[in-house]
C-alpha cells in the first residue's frame, strides 16, 4: 500500500515542500530502502522508526519497504523525517484510519521509545505551511513555541508517536499552541550594559550614536582597556527594537542551525556576533558541502563585532567586502547557488600596535603603520566611521561623572530613525542604505560644504566611495539635530571621522 505524508526540506534557510512517500509491498523479502538523496542521519532513521513503532504498541511491516523523499534531486539532512516516515508507515499499515494527515505538515525526531525530540528549522516549516494554506503543523513539544511565532496556522505540539496517531484517528485531541504575543516578548528583553557604565569617552559615544542612528559601520582605534569592547556590547541597546518581520527573519536563520533556545518562540534582541580571530572564511561567510549560514548571516539585522581586527587573517577580512556592499552573501556550489541575508552593522576595534599601546616615537609609529596595513584599503573604505578612543585619565575613572547613558542615546537614535523612515521610504531604509541617486536627492550639499569635501578629497586622497560615506554620515548627523538640510558643520564632523584615510 502507498501512503504520502508532507514535510519540508531546507535550501539554505528557505523551506521547500517535501513529500514523504512510503510504499509497503504485499510480498517480497524484508528490506527497507530510502531514496531521494538522504544523508547518513536520514538513512539511519528507519532503525529509529522501527523501534519507535514497535515500542509504541504498533506493528512494523515485515515486507519490502520503499521510502521516497521528493523532490529527489535535493539533499536531505538530519532527523526531521523520522515522524513523517513513521506516520506514512502507520497509514500504509492502516493504523491511521482518517485522512486528516493530508491537511498537515510533520517534522520531528523519534526516540526509540516513541518520544518526540526537537529538531532544527521548525519556524521555516510553519512559514511553509502558511504559504501552502494547510491547516497546520505537527511538531515536538519543545519546538511548538517557535512554530507558533507564525500566525495564521495551527501548531499541534506532540510528545510521542502514539499521541500523534491518536490525534490523527480523532481519539486524542491535541490543543493548538496559543499565538505568541510579540510585544510582551519584546518588553521582557532588557539589555545588560548601559553606556553610563563607560566613564569618559563622550566623543566616542557621540560617534557610536551616529553609527546607530544611520546603521553605519564603525572602527574604534585605541589602547587596550579604553572601553572599546564595552561600547560594542552596549551598542545593541540603543538600536531600534526588531520589528516582527525582522524578528521572524533572524529567528529563521538561527533556527536553521539550531541556535534558537528550546522553548523560546522568537529572538527579540538584535543579534550580536563576536567571532574569534581564528575563524575560517567558511565560518565567517558561510559554506560547507551543503551551505550553511556563517557569522555575517547570523548577525543579520544586528551587529558583527570584530575585536582586534588586524589579528584576523587577511583572507577572512576580505570576504566581508561583498556583504558590506550588498547586504547578502551568495554561496556557489557545483550543484546549486544559495543566497543568505547579511545586512549587519560592522563594529570593529583594534589597538594601535600589537603591544596594545600608543606610539610615542618614530620607531613605534612605524610599528603602528605596519600593524594598520594588515587591514586593506578597500575594506577600510567600506567603513563609514573611524574614531580614536583615547585612554581615560584615572581621575575620571575614579570619581568622574557617569556621562551619557543608553536611554538618552536611544531617544536620539529613535528620533533620527523616524526622520529617515519618513524621508527614505520605510523603517528598513537607514541612511547607510541610500544609493548615489538617493544621496543626490536627500543629502545635497551647499556651496561651502562642497568646497570642504573637495578640499578633504584632495588632501586625504578620498575615493568616490568615501565621498558617499561622508554624505551618508552627514545626513545622519543632520537627522540627529533635526535639521532638514545638511550644513557645513555636519560635513566637517563627518570628514573628521575618516581617520584612516590618507594618500
Kinemage of the C-alpha trace (Angstrom):
@kinemage 1
@onewidth
@group {chain A} dominant
@subgroup {mainchain}
@vectorlist {calphas} color= white
{ca unk a 1} P 0.000 0.000 0.000
{ca unk a 2} L 1.194 3.531 -0.787
{ca unk a 3} L 0.974 6.473 1.640
{ca unk a 4} L 2.018 10.129 1.294
{ca unk a 5} L 2.911 12.465 4.171
{ca unk a 6} L 4.074 16.067 3.816
{ca unk a 7} L 7.146 17.602 5.460
{ca unk a 8} L 9.834 20.112 4.446
{ca unk a 9} L 13.487 20.423 3.466
{ca unk a 10} L 15.732 23.472 3.845
{ca unk a 11} L 17.572 25.050 0.931
{ca unk a 12} L 19.868 27.316 2.898
{ca unk a 13} L 17.271 28.981 5.106
{ca unk a 14} L 14.418 28.715 2.602
{ca unk a 15} L 11.886 25.904 3.170
{ca unk a 16} L 10.695 23.681 0.331
{ca unk a 17} L 7.828 21.218 0.440
{ca unk a 18} L 8.986 17.606 0.720
{ca unk a 19} L 6.639 14.691 0.095
{ca unk a 20} L 7.463 11.532 2.017
{ca unk a 21} L 6.150 8.550 0.040
{ca unk a 22} L 6.052 5.157 1.772
{ca unk a 23} L 5.303 2.001 -0.212
{ca unk a 24} L 4.720 -1.290 1.640
{ca unk a 25} L 4.856 -4.221 -0.788
{ca unk a 26} L 2.411 -7.130 -0.404
{ca unk a 27} L 5.176 -9.657 -0.816
{ca unk a 28} L 8.917 -9.885 -1.139
{ca unk a 29} L 11.921 -10.132 1.146
{ca unk a 30} L 12.008 -7.862 4.178
{ca unk a 31} L 14.191 -4.978 3.035
{ca unk a 32} L 13.987 -1.226 3.539
{ca unk a 33} L 15.286 1.318 1.028
{ca unk a 34} L 15.311 5.104 1.391
{ca unk a 35} L 15.832 7.109 -1.792
{ca unk a 36} L 15.903 10.846 -2.560
{ca unk a 37} L 19.498 11.882 -1.731
{ca unk a 38} L 19.379 11.070 2.015
{ca unk a 39} L 22.381 11.704 4.248
{ca unk a 40} L 23.528 9.277 6.952
{ca unk a 41} L 21.108 10.627 9.567
{ca unk a 42} L 18.168 10.104 7.187
{ca unk a 43} L 19.289 6.608 6.180
{ca unk a 44} L 19.587 5.650 9.836
{ca unk a 45} L 16.107 6.973 10.584
{ca unk a 46} L 14.440 3.697 9.593
{ca unk a 47} L 16.016 1.964 12.611
{ca unk a 48} L 14.719 4.659 14.965
{ca unk a 49} L 11.311 4.454 13.291
{ca unk a 50} L 11.227 0.670 13.600
{ca unk a 51} L 11.938 0.712 17.357
{ca unk a 52} L 9.584 3.664 17.980
{ca unk a 53} L 6.670 1.951 16.190
{ca unk a 54} L 7.166 -1.373 17.981
{ca unk a 55} L 7.697 0.215 21.402
{ca unk a 56} L 4.585 2.358 20.907
{ca unk a 57} L 2.485 -0.795 20.518
{ca unk a 58} L 2.050 -0.864 16.738
{ca unk a 59} L 3.087 -3.419 14.133
{ca unk a 60} L 6.068 -2.781 11.900
{ca unk a 61} L 5.545 -4.303 8.429
{ca unk a 62} L 7.788 -7.309 7.736
{ca unk a 63} L 7.978 -6.954 3.970
{ca unk a 64} L 9.731 -4.876 1.343
{ca unk a 65} L 9.572 -1.129 2.155
{ca unk a 66} L 10.463 1.789 -0.086
{ca unk a 67} L 10.648 5.356 1.237
{ca unk a 68} L 10.980 8.151 -1.324
{ca unk a 69} L 11.774 11.749 -0.321
{ca unk a 70} L 10.650 14.056 -3.110
{ca unk a 71} L 11.945 16.140 -4.809
{ca unk a 72} L 14.662 13.569 -5.351
{ca unk a 73} L 17.371 15.975 -6.563
{ca unk a 74} L 17.709 17.937 -3.283
{ca unk a 75} L 19.934 16.711 -0.476
{ca unk a 76} L 18.002 15.623 2.665
{ca unk a 77} L 19.671 16.125 6.048
{ca unk a 78} L 19.024 15.402 9.699
{ca unk a 79} L 16.410 13.505 11.705
{ca unk a 80} L 13.402 15.688 10.805
{ca unk a 81} L 11.927 12.926 8.616
{ca unk a 82} L 11.562 10.372 11.461
{ca unk a 83} L 8.000 11.414 12.293
{ca unk a 84} L 6.666 11.720 8.710
{ca unk a 85} L 8.201 8.331 7.783
{ca unk a 86} L 6.628 6.694 10.842
{ca unk a 87} L 3.231 8.271 10.106
{ca unk a 88} L 3.470 7.095 6.482
{ca unk a 89} L 4.240 3.514 7.564
{ca unk a 90} L 1.315 3.506 10.012
{ca unk a 91} L -1.013 4.855 7.317
{ca unk a 92} L 0.143 2.118 4.963
{ca unk a 93} L -0.472 -0.449 7.719
{ca unk a 94} L -3.946 1.076 8.351
{ca unk a 95} L -3.145 2.044 11.909
{ca unk a 96} L -4.253 5.569 10.887
{ca unk a 97} L -7.820 5.448 9.576
{ca unk a 98} L -8.564 9.106 8.709
{ca unk a 99} L -7.327 11.486 6.008
{ca unk a 100} L -6.513 14.277 8.454
{ca unk a 101} L -2.792 13.981 7.709
{ca unk a 102} L -3.377 15.433 4.235
{ca unk a 103} L -4.042 18.864 5.793
{ca unk a 104} L -0.926 18.859 7.970
{ca unk a 105} L 2.866 19.036 7.746
{ca unk a 106} L 5.028 16.856 10.025
{ca unk a 107} L 8.587 17.064 11.378
{ca unk a 108} L 10.326 15.575 14.390
{ca unk a 109} L 12.967 13.147 15.611
{ca unk a 110} L 11.869 9.894 17.235
{ca unk a 111} L 13.417 8.328 20.300
{ca unk a 112} L 13.492 4.526 20.436
{ca unk a 113} L 10.578 4.501 22.899
{ca unk a 114} L 8.424 6.689 20.638
{ca unk a 115} L 9.047 10.067 22.284
{ca unk a 116} L 9.450 13.089 20.036
{ca unk a 117} L 12.650 15.115 20.196
{ca unk a 118} L 13.094 18.679 18.873
{ca unk a 119} L 14.698 19.426 15.501
{ca unk a 120} L 16.122 22.485 13.735
{ca unk a 121} L 14.354 24.850 11.369
{ca unk a 122} L 10.796 24.437 12.665
{ca unk a 123} L 9.843 28.088 12.132
{ca unk a 124} L 10.560 27.521 8.431
{ca unk a 125} L 8.119 24.584 8.476
{ca unk a 126} L 5.443 26.874 9.903
{ca unk a 127} L 6.143 29.541 7.273
{ca unk a 128} L 5.849 26.902 4.558
{ca unk a 129} L 2.536 25.678 5.994
{ca unk a 130} L 1.174 29.218 5.923
{ca unk a 131} L 2.358 29.681 2.343
{ca unk a 132} L 0.734 26.401 1.226
{ca unk a 133} L -2.515 27.230 3.026
{ca unk a 134} L -2.705 23.979 5.009
{ca unk a 135} L -4.392 23.594 8.392
{ca unk a 136} L -1.238 23.430 10.478
{ca unk a 137} L 1.851 21.514 11.592
{ca unk a 138} L 2.558 18.660 13.997
{ca unk a 139} L 5.858 19.210 15.818
{ca unk a 140} L 7.628 18.160 19.043
{ca unk a 141} L 6.541 19.999 22.191
{ca unk a 142} L 9.906 21.791 22.526
{ca unk a 143} L 9.512 23.276 19.028
{ca unk a 144} L 5.890 24.372 19.393
{ca unk a 145} L 6.519 27.905 20.678
{ca unk a 146} L 8.906 28.604 17.797
{ca unk a 147} L 6.371 27.420 15.213
{ca unk a 148} L 3.592 29.416 16.917
{ca unk a 149} L 5.510 32.619 16.175
{ca unk a 150} L 3.980 32.353 12.683
{ca unk a 151} L 0.363 33.457 12.831
{ca unk a 152} L -2.467 32.052 10.714
{ca unk a 153} L -1.811 28.322 11.251
{ca unk a 154} L -2.472 25.733 13.970
{ca unk a 155} L 0.565 24.336 15.764
{ca unk a 156} L -0.067 20.927 17.360
{ca unk a 157} L 2.599 20.048 19.971
{ca unk a 158} L 3.053 16.273 20.330
{ca unk a 159} L 5.157 14.447 22.887
{ca unk a 160} L 5.100 10.938 21.368
{ca unk a 161} L 4.268 8.909 18.287
{ca unk a 162} L 1.228 7.346 19.986
{ca unk a 163} L -0.239 10.797 20.721
{ca unk a 164} L 0.178 11.727 17.039
{ca unk a 165} L -1.629 8.543 15.949
{ca unk a 166} L -4.425 9.160 18.455
{ca unk a 167} L -4.735 12.731 17.206
{ca unk a 168} L -4.943 11.630 13.560
{ca unk a 169} L -7.572 8.993 14.470
{ca unk a 170} L -9.657 11.580 16.389
{ca unk a 171} L -9.151 9.552 19.554
{ca unk a 172} L -6.912 12.052 21.331
{ca unk a 173} L -7.237 15.816 20.983
{ca unk a 174} L -4.115 17.995 20.937
{ca unk a 175} L -4.781 21.635 21.780
{ca unk a 176} L -3.056 24.045 19.380
{ca unk a 177} L -0.287 26.141 20.886
{ca unk a 178} L -1.566 29.663 21.709
{ca unk a 179} L -0.346 32.512 19.464
{ca unk a 180} L 2.795 34.348 20.538
{ca unk a 181} L 2.428 37.857 21.995
{ca unk a 182} L 5.388 39.509 20.298
{ca unk a 183} L 5.105 42.823 22.159
{ca unk a 184} L 5.196 41.048 25.529
{ca unk a 185} L 8.235 39.037 24.433
{ca unk a 186} L 9.918 42.249 23.271
{ca unk a 187} L 9.258 44.004 26.585
{ca unk a 188} L 10.867 41.153 28.507
{ca unk a 189} L 14.245 41.563 26.742
{ca unk a 190} L 16.333 44.061 28.764
{ca unk a 191} L 19.942 44.861 27.891
{ca unk a 192} L 22.757 44.219 30.342
{ca unk a 193} L 25.256 47.036 29.620
{ca unk a 194} L 24.441 50.741 29.870
{ca unk a 195} L 26.634 53.392 28.261
{ca unk a 196} L 26.583 55.213 31.598
{ca unk a 197} L 28.825 52.412 32.901
{ca unk a 198} L 31.540 53.641 30.498
{ca unk a 199} L 33.167 56.670 32.083
{ca unk a 200} L 34.598 59.336 29.842
{ca unk a 201} L 34.726 58.678 26.066
{ca unk a 202} L 31.975 61.207 25.317
{ca unk a 203} L 33.357 61.829 21.817
{ca unk a 204} L 33.384 58.075 21.167
{ca unk a 205} L 29.808 57.797 22.465
{ca unk a 206} L 28.841 60.574 20.060
{ca unk a 207} L 30.327 58.616 17.153
{ca unk a 208} L 28.587 55.406 18.295
{ca unk a 209} L 25.265 57.293 18.466
{ca unk a 210} L 25.749 58.485 14.880
{ca unk a 211} L 26.623 54.953 13.775
{ca unk a 212} L 23.496 53.543 15.433
{ca unk a 213} L 21.270 56.306 14.058
{ca unk a 214} L 22.248 55.633 10.445
{ca unk a 215} L 23.300 51.971 10.722
{ca unk a 216} L 26.850 52.934 9.777
{ca unk a 217} L 29.888 50.687 10.102
{ca unk a 218} L 32.383 51.897 12.699
{ca unk a 219} L 36.026 51.190 13.581
{ca unk a 220} L 37.358 52.144 17.041
{ca unk a 221} L 41.124 52.553 17.478
{ca unk a 222} L 42.697 52.963 20.883
{ca unk a 223} L 44.977 51.460 23.523
{ca unk a 224} L 43.956 48.411 25.495
{ca unk a 225} L 41.424 48.949 28.274
{ca unk a 226} L 39.757 52.115 26.984
{ca unk a 227} L 36.219 50.689 26.752
{ca unk a 228} L 36.052 49.734 23.071
{ca unk a 229} L 34.634 46.259 23.723
{ca unk a 230} L 32.124 47.555 26.296
{ca unk a 231} L 30.817 50.137 23.838
{ca unk a 232} L 30.423 47.476 21.157
{ca unk a 233} L 28.451 45.285 23.567
{ca unk a 234} L 26.290 48.201 24.721
{ca unk a 235} L 25.523 49.396 21.178
{ca unk a 236} L 22.583 46.992 20.513
{ca unk a 237} L 20.793 48.525 23.498
{ca unk a 238} L 20.426 51.868 21.700
{ca unk a 239} L 19.336 50.417 18.355
{ca unk a 240} L 15.617 50.388 17.477
{ca unk a 241} L 13.854 47.173 18.560
{ca unk a 242} L 13.362 44.454 15.986
{ca unk a 243} L 10.080 44.596 14.110
{ca unk a 244} L 8.052 41.391 13.961
{ca unk a 245} L 9.164 40.783 10.355
{ca unk a 246} L 12.823 41.322 11.260
{ca unk a 247} L 12.469 39.038 14.275
{ca unk a 248} L 10.990 36.278 12.110
{ca unk a 249} L 13.844 36.626 9.625
{ca unk a 250} L 16.511 36.488 12.339
{ca unk a 251} L 14.783 33.529 14.004
{ca unk a 252} L 14.683 31.677 10.664
{ca unk a 253} L 18.448 31.979 10.307
{ca unk a 254} L 19.204 30.912 13.881
{ca unk a 255} L 16.671 28.075 13.730
{ca unk a 256} L 18.260 26.611 10.598
{ca unk a 257} L 21.470 25.969 12.561
{ca unk a 258} L 19.794 25.067 15.858
{ca unk a 259} L 20.692 28.224 17.797
{ca unk a 260} L 17.184 29.171 18.974
{ca unk a 261} L 16.888 28.238 22.686
{ca unk a 262} L 14.443 25.358 23.150
{ca unk a 263} L 11.042 26.587 24.238
{ca unk a 264} L 11.686 30.156 23.079
{ca unk a 265} L 9.349 31.451 20.407
{ca unk a 266} L 11.341 34.207 18.699
{ca unk a 267} L 14.574 36.117 19.003
{ca unk a 268} L 13.576 39.592 20.187
{ca unk a 269} L 17.055 41.108 20.656
{ca unk a 270} L 19.194 42.207 17.762
{ca unk a 271} L 21.897 39.555 17.350
{ca unk a 272} L 25.472 40.358 18.296
{ca unk a 273} L 28.071 38.013 16.839
{ca unk a 274} L 31.647 38.208 18.038
{ca unk a 275} L 33.708 35.573 16.193
{ca unk a 276} L 37.212 34.725 17.381
{ca unk a 277} L 40.102 35.845 15.198
{ca unk a 278} L 40.874 32.194 14.390
{ca unk a 279} L 37.588 31.891 12.438
{ca unk a 280} L 37.945 30.477 8.914
{ca unk a 281} L 36.426 32.064 5.781
{ca unk a 282} L 33.563 29.477 5.650
{ca unk a 283} L 32.805 30.109 9.331
{ca unk a 284} L 32.659 33.844 8.710
{ca unk a 285} L 30.859 33.951 5.378
{ca unk a 286} L 29.050 30.587 5.324
{ca unk a 287} L 29.676 27.421 3.364
{ca unk a 288} L 30.060 23.684 3.595
{ca unk a 289} L 29.151 20.875 1.202
{ca unk a 290} L 25.543 21.750 1.997
{ca unk a 291} L 25.905 25.527 2.556
{ca unk a 292} L 25.031 26.860 5.999
{ca unk a 293} L 24.877 30.494 7.137
{ca unk a 294} L 28.056 31.968 8.601
{ca unk a 295} L 28.696 34.714 11.154
{ca unk a 296} L 27.753 37.528 8.764
{ca unk a 297} L 24.302 35.982 8.242
{ca unk a 298} L 23.862 35.216 11.947
{ca unk a 299} L 24.483 38.953 12.502
{ca unk a 300} L 21.660 39.892 10.086
{ca unk a 301} L 19.709 42.916 11.429
{ca unk a 302} L 22.266 43.108 14.225
{ca unk a 303} L 25.944 43.708 14.952
{ca unk a 304} L 29.065 41.865 13.798
{ca unk a 305} L 31.814 42.746 16.280
{ca unk a 306} L 35.425 42.073 15.300
{ca unk a 307} L 37.692 42.603 18.297
{ca unk a 308} L 41.342 43.169 17.406
{ca unk a 309} L 40.511 43.341 13.713
{ca unk a 310} L 44.128 43.163 12.401
{ca unk a 311} L 44.556 39.775 14.087
{ca unk a 312} L 42.004 38.222 11.702
{ca unk a 313} L 43.563 36.571 8.631
{ca unk a 314} L 43.573 38.784 5.556
{ca unk a 315} L 41.556 36.176 3.620
{ca unk a 316} L 38.803 36.292 6.248
{ca unk a 317} L 38.591 40.088 6.293
{ca unk a 318} L 38.427 40.307 2.504
{ca unk a 319} L 35.356 38.054 2.459
{ca unk a 320} L 33.460 40.880 4.185
{ca unk a 321} L 33.579 43.115 1.105
{ca unk a 322} L 30.527 41.697 -0.682
{ca unk a 323} L 28.138 41.556 2.289
{ca unk a 324} L 29.121 45.069 3.386
{ca unk a 325} L 28.118 46.374 -0.035
{ca unk a 326} L 25.206 44.094 -0.993
{ca unk a 327} L 23.668 43.049 2.333
{ca unk a 328} L 23.715 39.393 1.296
{ca unk a 329} L 26.092 36.509 0.667
{ca unk a 330} L 25.998 34.180 -2.332
{ca unk a 331} L 27.487 30.717 -1.780
{ca unk a 332} L 28.117 28.927 -5.083
{ca unk a 333} L 28.493 25.168 -5.339
{ca unk a 334} L 28.637 22.832 -8.343
{ca unk a 335} L 25.055 21.661 -7.779
{ca unk a 336} L 23.433 24.943 -6.693
{ca unk a 337} L 23.885 28.546 -5.602
{ca unk a 338} L 22.339 29.801 -2.347
{ca unk a 339} L 21.853 33.351 -1.104
{ca unk a 340} L 21.885 34.211 2.610
{ca unk a 341} L 20.830 37.606 4.017
{ca unk a 342} L 23.668 39.530 5.683
{ca unk a 343} L 22.631 43.124 6.400
{ca unk a 344} L 24.529 43.982 9.570
{ca unk a 345} L 26.439 46.766 11.279
{ca unk a 346} L 30.170 46.096 11.330
{ca unk a 347} L 31.677 47.236 14.615
{ca unk a 348} L 35.440 46.710 14.761
{ca unk a 349} L 38.003 47.508 17.429
{ca unk a 350} L 41.773 47.478 17.352
{ca unk a 351} L 44.840 48.601 19.279
{ca unk a 352} L 47.272 50.997 17.594
{ca unk a 353} L 50.113 48.469 17.859
{ca unk a 354} L 50.464 44.745 18.552
{ca unk a 355} L 51.534 45.586 22.127
{ca unk a 356} L 48.296 47.496 22.679
{ca unk a 357} L 49.893 50.869 23.473
{ca unk a 358} L 50.003 54.187 21.667
{ca unk a 359} L 53.171 55.050 19.701
{ca unk a 360} L 55.450 57.580 21.390
{ca unk a 361} L 58.420 57.762 18.991
{ca unk a 362} L 59.280 57.315 15.311
{ca unk a 363} L 60.010 53.597 15.662
{ca unk a 364} L 56.675 52.944 17.378
{ca unk a 365} L 54.970 55.000 14.671
{ca unk a 366} L 56.410 52.678 12.016
{ca unk a 367} L 55.222 49.707 14.056
{ca unk a 368} L 51.717 51.185 14.128
{ca unk a 369} L 51.760 51.770 10.362
{ca unk a 370} L 52.757 48.146 9.738
{ca unk a 371} L 50.012 46.963 12.097
{ca unk a 372} L 47.359 49.102 10.417
{ca unk a 373} L 48.472 47.847 6.994
{ca unk a 374} L 47.074 44.404 7.889
{ca unk a 375} L 43.659 45.861 7.016
{ca unk a 376} L 43.334 46.510 3.295
{ca unk a 377} L 42.452 49.924 1.969
{ca unk a 378} L 39.306 48.748 0.144
{ca unk a 379} L 37.951 47.276 3.403
{ca unk a 380} L 38.732 50.447 5.371
{ca unk a 381} L 36.993 52.380 2.602
{ca unk a 382} L 33.787 50.455 3.330
{ca unk a 383} L 33.757 51.511 6.991
{ca unk a 384} L 31.864 54.768 7.439
{ca unk a 385} L 33.321 55.986 10.742
{ca unk a 386} L 36.893 55.653 12.056
{ca unk a 387} L 37.396 57.075 15.546
{ca unk a 388} L 40.145 57.233 18.129
{ca unk a 389} L 39.289 56.012 21.629
{ca unk a 390} L 41.948 57.510 23.914
{ca unk a 391} L 42.937 56.317 27.364
{ca unk a 392} L 40.731 57.654 30.183
{ca unk a 393} L 42.503 59.642 32.945
{ca unk a 394} L 42.417 57.942 36.327
{ca unk a 395} L 40.510 60.800 37.982
{ca unk a 396} L 37.606 60.280 35.534
{ca unk a 397} L 37.630 56.553 36.201
{ca unk a 398} L 37.583 57.001 39.986
{ca unk a 399} L 35.262 59.953 40.508
{ca unk a 400} L 34.241 61.368 37.175
{ca unk a 401} L 30.611 61.764 36.069
{ca unk a 402} L 28.874 58.768 34.562
{ca unk a 403} L 28.237 60.643 31.337
{ca unk a 404} L 25.691 59.925 28.595
{ca unk a 405} L 23.500 56.911 29.288
{ca unk a 406} L 21.820 54.441 26.933
{ca unk a 407} L 18.320 55.895 27.387
{ca unk a 408} L 19.463 59.317 26.181
{ca unk a 409} L 21.305 57.828 23.217
{ca unk a 410} L 18.348 55.565 22.387
{ca unk a 411} L 15.958 58.543 22.253
{ca unk a 412} L 18.297 60.346 19.866
{ca unk a 413} L 18.641 57.280 17.650
{ca unk a 414} L 14.879 56.656 17.626
{ca unk a 415} L 14.173 60.241 16.573
{ca unk a 416} L 16.741 60.113 13.775
{ca unk a 417} L 15.447 56.756 12.526
{ca unk a 418} L 11.887 58.168 12.459
{ca unk a 419} L 13.057 61.017 10.216
{ca unk a 420} L 14.817 58.546 7.926
{ca unk a 421} L 11.760 56.299 7.710
{ca unk a 422} L 9.626 59.225 6.573
{ca unk a 423} L 12.167 60.532 4.064
{ca unk a 424} L 13.760 57.318 2.756
{ca unk a 425} L 10.581 55.319 2.200
{ca unk a 426} L 10.271 52.944 5.144
{ca unk a 427} L 11.636 51.925 8.550
{ca unk a 428} L 14.116 49.497 6.971
{ca unk a 429} L 15.898 52.178 4.917
{ca unk a 430} L 18.526 53.823 7.141
{ca unk a 431} L 20.893 56.370 5.640
{ca unk a 432} L 23.614 53.751 5.181
{ca unk a 433} L 21.464 52.022 2.542
{ca unk a 434} L 20.895 55.099 0.337
{ca unk a 435} L 22.081 54.825 -3.242
{ca unk a 436} L 24.078 57.527 -5.032
{ca unk a 437} L 20.969 58.880 -6.734
{ca unk a 438} L 19.093 58.999 -3.414
{ca unk a 439} L 22.042 60.799 -1.823
{ca unk a 440} L 21.876 63.456 -4.534
{ca unk a 441} L 18.240 63.984 -3.575
{ca unk a 442} L 18.283 63.649 0.217
{ca unk a 443} L 21.878 64.622 1.072
{ca unk a 444} L 22.536 67.568 -1.216
{ca unk a 445} L 25.471 69.787 -0.171
{ca unk a 446} L 25.512 73.561 -0.286
{ca unk a 447} L 28.431 75.599 -1.711
{ca unk a 448} L 30.641 75.791 1.426
{ca unk a 449} L 30.062 72.107 2.182
{ca unk a 450} L 31.077 71.116 -1.342
{ca unk a 451} L 34.277 73.156 -1.033
{ca unk a 452} L 35.080 71.445 2.267
{ca unk a 453} L 34.547 67.981 0.768
{ca unk a 454} L 36.621 68.935 -2.282
{ca unk a 455} L 39.486 70.024 -0.030
{ca unk a 456} L 39.243 66.821 2.021
{ca unk a 457} L 39.283 64.639 -1.086
{ca unk a 458} L 42.377 66.416 -2.404
{ca unk a 459} L 44.312 66.390 0.872
{ca unk a 460} L 43.279 62.930 2.133
{ca unk a 461} L 43.019 61.192 -1.230
{ca unk a 462} L 39.432 60.091 -0.597
{ca unk a 463} L 37.772 57.679 -3.011
{ca unk a 464} L 34.343 58.074 -4.558
{ca unk a 465} L 33.057 55.523 -2.052
{ca unk a 466} L 34.449 57.580 0.843
{ca unk a 467} L 32.741 60.644 -0.645
{ca unk a 468} L 29.396 58.867 -0.478
{ca unk a 469} L 30.168 57.675 3.059
{ca unk a 470} L 30.750 61.292 4.121
{ca unk a 471} L 27.428 62.339 2.631
{ca unk a 472} L 25.589 59.488 4.369
{ca unk a 473} L 27.139 60.250 7.752
{ca unk a 474} L 26.471 63.983 7.270
{ca unk a 475} L 22.831 63.221 6.576
{ca unk a 476} L 22.629 61.180 9.791
{ca unk a 477} L 24.234 63.957 11.871
{ca unk a 478} L 21.664 66.390 10.450
{ca unk a 479} L 18.867 63.951 11.371
{ca unk a 480} L 20.155 63.727 14.951
{ca unk a 481} L 19.955 67.511 15.180
{ca unk a 482} L 16.541 67.637 13.496
{ca unk a 483} L 17.842 69.676 10.568
{ca unk a 484} L 16.124 69.249 7.170
{ca unk a 485} L 19.285 70.115 5.218
{ca unk a 486} L 22.956 69.260 5.639
{ca unk a 487} L 25.081 72.092 6.996
{ca unk a 488} L 28.811 72.677 6.833
{ca unk a 489} L 29.305 71.678 10.483
{ca unk a 490} L 27.740 68.275 9.742
{ca unk a 491} L 30.105 67.703 6.824
{ca unk a 492} L 33.113 68.808 8.886
{ca unk a 493} L 32.253 66.292 11.608
{ca unk a 494} L 31.738 63.511 9.041
{ca unk a 495} L 35.118 64.263 7.429
{ca unk a 496} L 36.721 64.105 10.860
{ca unk a 497} L 35.542 60.513 11.161
{ca unk a 498} L 37.694 59.423 8.171
{ca unk a 499} L 40.674 58.877 10.470
{ca unk a 500} L 42.426 56.183 8.392
{ca unk a 501} L 42.051 57.834 5.004
{ca unk a 502} L 45.411 59.052 3.759
{ca unk a 503} L 47.293 59.316 0.497
